[in-house]
Amino acid sequence: MRHQPLTGVGLETEPRWVERRLCRREHQDVTVLFNIFNSDQPQRVGEIRNYCEHGLYFETTRFLRPGTPLYLRLLSRPSIRCHQNAVACCRSISLAEVRWCRVLGDTENSGFGIGVKFYE
């Protein structure tokens, strides 16, 4: 007898998304200054929400196109201790590439969530 997947009863037969991160994220709010690498544009301010040794997620009022190279500088070190890769994931200055940019609310005035990957 072949079983049919249950539908309409609140059970998911497949996950809605697959975790693609390569490392554990550390959650902490840290202020970051950033600008487009090698540009004359002024620095902007963002708030880092989580990070790991390969990249980070921050929120800001500026849209950033995926593929944009960024210069990032933390204004303070995270107050929590990272896992065993602490030195790698708590970079105070780094170059990174914007991987994605999403509107945080209903309008662009709500701000943007930015995912970046560090250059190696």
C-alpha positions in Angstrom: 0.0 0.0 0.0 1.4 3.4 -1.0 1.1 6.2 1.5 0.0 9.7 0.3 1.6 12.7 1.9 -0.6 14.4 4.5 -1.9 17.8 3.2 -4.1 20.4 4.8 -3.5 19.2 8.4 -0.7 21.5 9.3 2.1 19.1 8.5 4.8 20.0 6.0 6.1 17.2 3.8 9.2 19.2 2.8 11.1 22.0 4.5 10.3 25.5 3.2 14.0 26.3 3.1 17.3 24.6 3.5 20.0 25.9 5.8 23.0 26.8 3.6 25.3 28.4 6.2 28.7 26.8 6.6 29.2 27.8 10.2 27.3 28.7 13.4 26.1 32.3 13.6 26.8 34.4 16.6 23.9 36.8 17.4 24.8 40.2 18.7 24.0 43.9 17.9 27.2 45.7 16.9 27.5 49.0 15.0 29.4 48.9 11.7 30.6 51.7 9.4 30.6 50.7 5.7 31.1 52.1 2.3 31.5 50.8 -1.2 35.1 49.7 -1.6 37.2 52.2 -3.7 34.4 54.8 -3.9 34.3 58.4 -2.8 30.9 57.9 -1.2 30.6 58.7 2.5 30.6 56.0 5.1 27.2 54.8 6.2 26.1 53.2 9.5 24.5 49.8 10.0 23.7 47.4 12.8 25.2 43.9 12.6 22.7 41.3 13.9 24.7 38.2 13.4 28.0 37.0 12.0 30.4 34.0 11.6 33.8 33.5 10.1 32.5 33.6 6.5 30.2 36.6 6.6 27.6 38.6 8.4 24.1 40.1 8.3 23.4 43.8 9.1 20.6 46.2 8.8 20.8 49.7 7.3 18.7 52.4 5.6 20.6 52.0 2.3 19.9 49.6 -0.6 23.0 47.7 -1.7 23.1 45.7 -4.9 24.2 42.1 -4.7 27.8 41.8 -5.9 28.8 45.2 -4.5 32.2 45.1 -2.7 32.2 46.7 0.7 34.7 48.0 3.2 33.4 47.3 6.7 34.7 48.6 10.1 33.2 47.6 13.4 32.9 50.5 15.9 33.3 48.1 18.8 34.1 44.4 19.4 31.2 42.1 20.2 30.8 41.7 23.9 30.2 37.9 23.8 32.9 35.3 23.1 32.7 33.6 19.8 33.1 29.9 19.3 36.6 28.4 18.7 37.0 30.5 15.5 36.8 33.7 17.5 39.7 35.5 15.7 38.3 34.7 12.3 34.7 35.7 12.9 35.2 38.8 15.0 37.0 40.8 12.3 37.1 44.5 13.1 38.0 45.6 9.5 37.2 43.6 6.5 36.3 43.5 2.8 33.1 41.7 1.8 30.7 41.2 -1.1 27.0 41.8 -0.8 25.3 38.5 -1.5 21.7 39.6 -0.9 19.6 42.7 0.1 16.0 42.5 1.3 13.5 45.2 2.3 12.8 44.8 6.1 9.2 46.1 6.1 6.4 47.0 3.9 8.2 49.9 2.3 11.8 50.9 1.4 11.6 53.4 4.3 11.7 50.4 6.6 15.3 49.8 5.8 17.2 46.8 4.4 18.7 43.6 5.6 22.1 42.9 4.0 23.9 39.6 3.8 27.6 39.7 3.0 30.4 37.2 2.5 33.9 38.1 3.5 36.6 38.0 0.8 39.3 35.5 1.6 
